[in-house]
Structures are given as structure tokens and as C-alpha cells.
């Protein structure tokens, strides 16, 4: 209910601002909605959204799985941590734009280059978060598993993974928002489709309604994924914690 | 089956760079069916000794002979339950082969039936301790290690749990190592008592209790305690004299 109210407030502010600034700079909500409907009925909206979502899904999965594995390794093995740390610092501080441009130069304007570039941008933060999570693992529970001779996989699944779940959820949350942002840049610079590409076209034509139509649809999709996927996962991971009164 | 402990020393390197001797040479053996009790002041190195015996700490001088296939059941000082798994799951994860009937019986003896589906965070310390006991017994251990299982429980509950431990130990052949600083627990549960010195720990006295546990009444327990008090008093005068 409160969420709905806040959404209505957002629309109201937008509409008032549109009236004040004028339709060329900020089109009113109905004008944007009209473009949305037109793009949706032609199918272009879904095509571009689908392309972007596919890239997000691939890059996100790649970065999360690789980043989690490396982070876990670095948290557990001191040598891996020492060896990996300088690389990690370099990757963490490398601007997204540099990675994307270099990827396109080296691998050509290809799908693989785009996805790799997006994944590389997300990778270091996943590593850092999971490394922290691994360092915070409760040693006494490891000892318990070892004394009771739990097989490795069972211990990992029931002792380690639940402790890492909040870190994985946090990394997924922050990583997803990072990937949402970077995917558009990658598309703008070197893909012939996707929301980022469309925004680039709209920018060149100064077509604000089209720009807003694509960005807002994209934002809506992000919101839906956050509430339907990420938040339930977080809640599930924290289900065992005694609820705060 | 036999557990032989022969630790010749254990030192611990502190962050400041100094070395501290935690354990002096300690040597003892335990047979199947026996309850050995390690009694010593807190901080004397009992937990370190247990970690070595359990194979969690390999950085020591000496040798532990433990049947390699021996199943270990352990009750840690803190319950060490998985907070994200229910009581029943906690037990079953440690003892995947436990039969339903056996588990039901354990839960009945330890009065945990109503708590099967609770999470450890919802349990009192006493209940959590009982879950840890259930877990240790569910694995049908060959070696049972109890690290201060009754500490910080009120007397009535500690007494009841002690009786339950005695019942469970009697129900199957298992060698038990109990660590405690309570002479009362030691005398009621133990077959052989090992008295440890302050850090670095060594065994200052070893005392077998001849009367079988089942026939130890209050009178016998009081008598054992009195003779122990006399002995330790004797040791002290001896030490003071030298």
C-alpha cells in the first residue's frame, strides 16, 4: 500500500515537472506510455529487453559463480589470497569503461566480448564479498563437522553454505545493480540491440520519450526481479534467524 | 578397542612471539566401556588436550593411538549446533544412519520430543545441550567425548542430565572421556579419574573407582569424595613439605 502511494507520488512529481519544463525536455507520463505501447506492439521493446536480460543473466551467472569460487578459495587458502590480492585490487579499481573498450578492441564487437566485459566488472566485488564471508566462517562448526566425520559435500552444504548465504545474497544484490548499469554501457558501445543500444539511438535523435520509455521499462523489470527473486532468496537464507520483535 | 594418549608436549606461539607451554607430558589409556574423567582447573589445557585427541590439532609432540574406524560422538563445551537447521536435522546430519526408532527413543530420554522442529536459536542453553547430547549418542559412537557438558546449568537439570548420560553410557559399549571441573560429576560418572595440574597440564594423580557406577549410592559417593579430599590434602602437604 505504502509502495503504491510512493509510486503515485513519483508519477505526480514527474507530471508536474513535465508541465513546468515542457514536453520537449521532459515528456509527460501519458506521452511516454504511448511510446511504450507502440514499441511493445511492434515487438521491438521485448526484443531489446530480452537481449539485455539475456546478457545480464549470462554475465551475472558467470561472474557470481566464478567470483564465489575464487572468493571462497582466497578466504580458505592463504597462498591463494596472497597471490590473488594484487590482481583483485587492480580489477576492483579498473574503470568499467576501460574493460569494455579493451574487450571490444581485443575480441571484436562480439557478444562474447560484451558478456565477458560485464562479467569482469562484477567479478572482483563478488570475490571480495565471498572472501569476507569465508573468513568469517565459524571455525568451531568446521571442527564439529570434522569430529562427526561429515563427508565434505555434506559439510559444505549444511555447515558452510548457510553461513555464506547472506554474503552470496548481498553480493547478488549489489552485483545485479552493477550489472544493470554496465550492460547498458556495453550495449551502447558495441551491440546492435538491447536497451543500451536503443538509448544510444534515442540520444542521437534527442528522442526523450523513447529514451524514457526504454529506461523506465528496464527499471520496472529490475524492480520486479529484485522483489520476486533477490528478496525472497535473502529472506530464505535468513529464515533461521530469530525474528526481531 | 583402546585409546592411547601419549602427548609429550604442546607449545603455543603467541602473537607477541613468545612460546607458551600448554601441555606437559601426558600419558594415559582408555578401554572400551570405561569412563575416564579429566579433572583440572579451568584454563589448564584440557580443551587443547581434547582437540589433540580428536585429531583437530596436529601440531604437538607425541602420539595418539585411536582405532582409525572409531566413530566419535562429541559434546562440545558450547553446544555447536547448526543454527540454520532444525533440532532433528542437526542430529540427522551428524548421524545419517540413525534409525527412526532410535532417534525417537533418544528424544524421549532427553525430553526433546516437543522440540524436533525448532531451530537452535529458539532453545534455552539447557535444551541446546541436550540436543548436543542427542547428536553425540545418535552416531552410536565408539568414543564419546564430553567437554564440560553440564557447565552453567542449574543443579537440578545438571543432575537429571548426568543421570541420562549414565543411562546412555551404560546402554552400549563405548569409551567415554569426560572433561569437567566438578568433582561431583567426576565421582558419579567416572571409572577412572585423572587429576590435572594447572597449565602446563600434567596428570598429578590417577584414581580408579572400584564400585560399578550402577551400584554407587549417595553413601558410596560421599565416601569416595572424602577419600579423594584426603588424598589431595595429602598431596598438598607433601608438596608443601618438599
Interface residues (C-beta under 8 A of the other chain):
Chain A: X140 X141 X143 X144 X146 X147 X148 X149 X150 X154 X158 X159 X162 X239 X240 X241 X242
Chain B: X51 X54 X55 X56 X71 X72 X73 X74 X76 X78 X80 X82 X83 X84 X85 X89 X93 X94 X95 X96 X119 X121 X122 X135 X139 X145
